[in-house]
Amino acid sequence: MNHDPPIRDACRRAWLAAYAEGQLEGTTREQVEDWLDQHPQLWAEIRAQQALGQTLRQMMDATAPPDPSAATWEALAQRIQFASVQAKHAAAPLPSHCRQRGSARIAAVTVAAALLLGGGVWLQNQLPGPTIDPPQTGQVDPLSPRTAHDDSPSPSPPELTSISRLTLVREVDVLLERVPHMGDGWLPIGRPPLEGPIQWIHQDEIEVIGFASHSPTQQNIPCLVHAEGDRPLLWTPVRE
Amino acid sequence: MTTGIQSLQLNRGTQPRQVRIQECPLQNASDELLLARWGQDNDGRAFAVLFERHRLAAYRVAWRLLGNEADALDAVQEGFIKVLTQWHQFRSQSRFKTWLMRVVSRVALDIGRQRQRHHRCESWSREADVQSSIPACTGEQLDGQELRQQMYKALAALPELQRQALVLYVDGGLTYREIAEVQGVSLGTVMSRLFHARQKLRMLLAGQVPDP
């Protein structure tokens, strides 16, 4: 018999429903399981909520709207792309090469150059294997994936603000992608949602297995992994 | 000109700990990477992959909230344009999909409100009308189109935030926690909204949903 006031009862049932849907984790899940251990009669409510959730889901799946035609999608995609490009151009206050001049840009490159040099020296002391030759700071923009020998037109240098989005995932199985033309634009993939910054990785905890690149201009460019903001987390050398 | 993507994998905490860089086809790229490529280079291929990946879920969420294809497509279009033009505001603390669903569902609700202002005489979305429109005979099987309309009317009878939460959960594929983020409320509030939404739907769809 339930003597709880209705509001509390509804609240409790909402928690049980969330548990039934598998949406609780960590301590909240443990609390509900402890609760169920103490009140095994509540398993009936769990089963009822599971059945209701499943039935409604099936009904909603069965009543999903018919997909628009391929031509409709194509037309929609074109409208979106066109409007987005137009809006981006309209919103840009200044050309990127203008925005990235000035003291902020110089400071960013200087800081990054110092970090590059420091990272290279640190790796030389830490990493067994081939000798590491950190890029010459006078020849290579450390924020660019290109070398000084790359004669192709230089893309707009990345802004440091764009790097603040590069929060890494968790400590296990982090998969990062390099973003062409974003300089040190490494983005975490494969493990969404992102769950906070990764801790400092020590060189003795990792082993470089191999590298691959679509572009020969990326050879001999060290891979830079960032934690939050623009703080470099790890430099690794390219091995042939 | 660099056209490829490098990937770097760090395995920590378990043996062996390693770093690996591998090629990553665009089709397998994360939403975050595709968005960045779009934002940096207006990469049409990145947009195409991103759009194809999420268009259907976005459409279904919008359709559930609006009830017809034309309005739903408008909501999808406006939602995508917003996220693509404001790509630099994306924060990686959440999934891209969560962000997109938030924008699309809000646009859809806005469109629905505008439409309601134009059609105030329509009262079919009120609960009483919905209940009276649902067949009283239990167990009767409705055909697909009719059942779809019944479901839409039942959903329309829910309070707006309950409806949004339920649609994001079932059609948008978001978790409770992501819905809490979308709605800017606590996890407990989402639990409550989804619980009451289900209970109310069960009542509204009596005869279609068996009593537990």
Chai-1 contact restraints between the chains, C-beta under 6 A:
chainA,res_idxA,chainB,res_idxB,connection_type,confidence,min_distance_angstrom,max_distance_angstrom,comment,restraint_id
A,A14,B,M191,contact,1.0,0.0,6.0,A-B,restraint_1
A,A14,B,S192,contact,1.0,0.0,6.0,A-B,restraint_2
A,A14,B,F195,contact,1.0,0.0,6.0,A-B,restraint_3
A,A17,B,F195,contact,1.0,0.0,6.0,A-B,restraint_4
A,A18,B,M191,contact,1.0,0.0,6.0,A-B,restraint_5
A,Q23,B,Y176,contact,1.0,0.0,6.0,A-B,restraint_6
A,A48,B,P212,contact,1.0,0.0,6.0,A-B,restraint_7
A,A51,B,P212,contact,1.0,0.0,6.0,A-B,restraint_8
A,L52,B,R198,contact,1.0,0.0,6.0,A-B,restraint_9
A,L52,B,P212,contact,1.0,0.0,6.0,A-B,restraint_10
A,T55,B,V209,contact,1.0,0.0,6.0,A-B,restraint_11
A,L56,B,R198,contact,1.0,0.0,6.0,A-B,restraint_12
A,L56,B,L201,contact,1.0,0.0,6.0,A-B,restraint_13
A,R57,B,V170,contact,1.0,0.0,6.0,A-B,restraint_14
A,M60,B,V170,contact,1.0,0.0,6.0,A-B,restraint_15
A,T63,B,L147,contact,1.0,0.0,6.0,A-B,restraint_16
A,T63,B,R148,contact,1.0,0.0,6.0,A-B,restraint_17
A,T63,B,M151,contact,1.0,0.0,6.0,A-B,restraint_18
A,A64,B,R60,contact,1.0,0.0,6.0,A-B,restraint_19
A,P65,B,W63,contact,1.0,0.0,6.0,A-B,restraint_20
A,L76,B,L73,contact,1.0,0.0,6.0,A-B,restraint_21
A,L76,B,Q77,contact,1.0,0.0,6.0,A-B,restraint_22
A,A77,B,F51,contact,1.0,0.0,6.0,A-B,restraint_23
A,I80,B,Q77,contact,1.0,0.0,6.0,A-B,restraint_24
A,I80,B,F80,contact,1.0,0.0,6.0,A-B,restraint_25
A,I80,B,I81,contact,1.0,0.0,6.0,A-B,restraint_26
A,Q81,B,F47,contact,1.0,0.0,6.0,A-B,restraint_27
A,A83,B,I81,contact,1.0,0.0,6.0,A-B,restraint_28
A,S84,B,I81,contact,1.0,0.0,6.0,A-B,restraint_29
A,S84,B,L84,contact,1.0,0.0,6.0,A-B,restraint_30
A,S84,B,T85,contact,1.0,0.0,6.0,A-B,restraint_31
A,V85,B,N42,contact,1.0,0.0,6.0,A-B,restraint_32
A,A87,B,T85,contact,1.0,0.0,6.0,A-B,restraint_33
A,K88,B,T85,contact,1.0,0.0,6.0,A-B,restraint_34
A,S152,B,M1,contact,1.0,0.0,6.0,A-B,restraint_35
A,R165,B,S92,contact,1.0,0.0,6.0,A-B,restraint_36
A,T167,B,S92,contact,1.0,0.0,6.0,A-B,restraint_37
A,E171,B,R12,contact,1.0,0.0,6.0,A-B,restraint_38
A,E171,B,G13,contact,1.0,0.0,6.0,A-B,restraint_39
A,V172,B,R12,contact,1.0,0.0,6.0,A-B,restraint_40
A,V172,B,G13,contact,1.0,0.0,6.0,A-B,restraint_41
A,D173,B,N11,contact,1.0,0.0,6.0,A-B,restraint_42
A,V174,B,L10,contact,1.0,0.0,6.0,A-B,restraint_43
A,L175,B,Q9,contact,1.0,0.0,6.0,A-B,restraint_44
A,L176,B,L8,contact,1.0,0.0,6.0,A-B,restraint_45
A,E177,B,I5,contact,1.0,0.0,6.0,A-B,restraint_46
A,E177,B,S7,contact,1.0,0.0,6.0,A-B,restraint_47
A,E177,B,C24,contact,1.0,0.0,6.0,A-B,restraint_48
A,E177,B,L33,contact,1.0,0.0,6.0,A-B,restraint_49
A,R178,B,Q6,contact,1.0,0.0,6.0,A-B,restraint_50
A,V179,B,A36,contact,1.0,0.0,6.0,A-B,restraint_51
A,P180,B,T2,contact,1.0,0.0,6.0,A-B,restraint_52
A,H181,B,Q40,contact,1.0,0.0,6.0,A-B,restraint_53
A,M182,B,Q40,contact,1.0,0.0,6.0,A-B,restraint_54
A,L187,B,E32,contact,1.0,0.0,6.0,A-B,restraint_55
A,L187,B,L33,contact,1.0,0.0,6.0,A-B,restraint_56
A,L187,B,A36,contact,1.0,0.0,6.0,A-B,restraint_57
A,I189,B,S30,contact,1.0,0.0,6.0,A-B,restraint_58
A,I189,B,L33,contact,1.0,0.0,6.0,A-B,restraint_59
A,P192,B,R95,contact,1.0,0.0,6.0,A-B,restraint_60
A,P193,B,S94,contact,1.0,0.0,6.0,A-B,restraint_61
A,P193,B,R95,contact,1.0,0.0,6.0,A-B,restraint_62
A,L194,B,S92,contact,1.0,0.0,6.0,A-B,restraint_63
A,L194,B,Q93,contact,1.0,0.0,6.0,A-B,restraint_64
A,E205,B,R17,contact,1.0,0.0,6.0,A-B,restraint_65
A,I206,B,R17,contact,1.0,0.0,6.0,A-B,restraint_66
A,I206,B,V19,contact,1.0,0.0,6.0,A-B,restraint_67
A,E207,B,Q18,contact,1.0,0.0,6.0,A-B,restraint_68
A,V208,B,V19,contact,1.0,0.0,6.0,A-B,restraint_69
A,I209,B,Q18,contact,1.0,0.0,6.0,A-B,restraint_70
A,I209,B,R20,contact,1.0,0.0,6.0,A-B,restraint_71
A,F211,B,I21,contact,1.0,0.0,6.0,A-B,restraint_72
A,A212,B,I21,contact,1.0,0.0,6.0,A-B,restraint_73
A,A212,B,Q22,contact,1.0,0.0,6.0,A-B,restraint_74
A,A212,B,E23,contact,1.0,0.0,6.0,A-B,restraint_75
A,S213,B,Q6,contact,1.0,0.0,6.0,A-B,restraint_76
A,H214,B,T3,contact,1.0,0.0,6.0,A-B,restraint_77
A,H214,B,G4,contact,1.0,0.0,6.0,A-B,restraint_78
A,S215,B,T2,contact,1.0,0.0,6.0,A-B,restraint_79
A,C223,B,L8,contact,1.0,0.0,6.0,A-B,restraint_80
A,T236,B,V19,contact,1.0,0.0,6.0,A-B,restraint_81
